[in-house]
Amino acid sequence: MNQYYQEMYWPEIPDELAQELINYTNSATNIIGNYGVPQKLSAWWMKNLHKIDPKSIPRLEHFEGPDSLKEWVKNNLPVPDDYEIKIQKFSNLSETSPIHIDAMRKFSYNYLLAPGKAKTNWFDNEFNMVESVQYKHKVWYRHTSDILHNVTEGEPIRIAVTLFKQVEAWKEFTDI
């Protein structure tokens, strides 16, 4: 395993369930926000702290996974019970996301629900790219997110299942 990502040899999500999840996400109203942060706070954060127009960057939304996904994960994957089971949706991914570290998790297991051409890139502390991967459709990956990374060359929308354990400091932050 390299320190950035690892292909997992886990079962594929059945096509029928994958389509249900895509439909669910496209019609969902239970948006958790960018990285679990409420949408208004996230937009403020980008505009005031990062000096970025929030409309100009890819938008990442998390949705609580439906019961059908939670049941499938429980019955088919070796994931601890305390992991979050979410669906993430990138919008405006045709733009390059900012280089960042995910504050809410150290790593996640991700599964693309539709094929795509987006690349995930990792960087050293001087912002030199040190690794890049194009995740395959219908393959589980362990994605390291506590190292500088971004996403480039994507589609207008990318939907994936994501499984992760929130770090304690993030839980405290979002409970404020």
Buried (B, 14 or more C-beta within 10 A) or exposed (E): EEEBBBEBEBEEBEEEBBEBBBEBBEEBEEBBBBBBBEBEEBBEBBEEEEEEEBEEBBBBBBBBBBEEBEEBBEEEBEBEEEBBBBBBBBBBBBBBBEEBEBBBBBBBBBBBBBEBEBBBBBBEEEEEBBBBBEBEEEBBBBBBBEBBBBBBBBBEBBBBBBBBBBBEEBEEBBEE
